[in-house]
Amino acid sequence: MADVEATEAEAAALADSMVRWLVGEGVIMKDPTDCVLGADSGYPPGPNFRSVVIHPNDDFLTLWTNGVELSTGRRVFHPGQGELGAVTCPRCDQMVLLSDPATGSVTDQWQPFADALDSWYAGGLGHVLCPHCSLLAISTIGYGSPGRRSLSASST
């Protein structure tokens, strides 16, 4: 979850509020543990974690790294395996393939998105023009399944 309009000054209070809400709903446990990779601590699954997942599966409960990490800065999340997939423009609803489904190789469409991610991560706006409608600056880049609205945008 991310509030892309929050300022850095608001981030800590929003994060605390989100943790309180998730704990209150029973999605995560109240006390952080060493249940995540790459961070000092995270929040283990709570008794109601199944209410927020598409395909509930208890198998991950036996894993040491099964928690939720809290982050309040700019982060780019990527699963680290598999192809990039596709994004869909919310204005024209056209899909942009970032990798070839047959080979998994990146397409020519990937570079503008990579540049936008680099810019955004460095503190910039992260704009990239939609290759289909050309009039839209995509400012929040999210990855999703083809045909799913996964980018938020503003007109330019």
Buried (B, 14 or more C-beta within 10 A) or exposed (E): EEEEEEEEEEBEEBBEEBBEEBBEBBBBBEEBEEBBEEEEBBBBBBEEBBEBEEEEEEEEEEEEEBBBBBEBEEEEEEEEEEBBBBBBBBBBEEBBBBBEEEEEEBBEBBEBBEBBBEBBEEEEEBBBBBEBBEEBBBBBBBBBEEEEBBBEBEEE
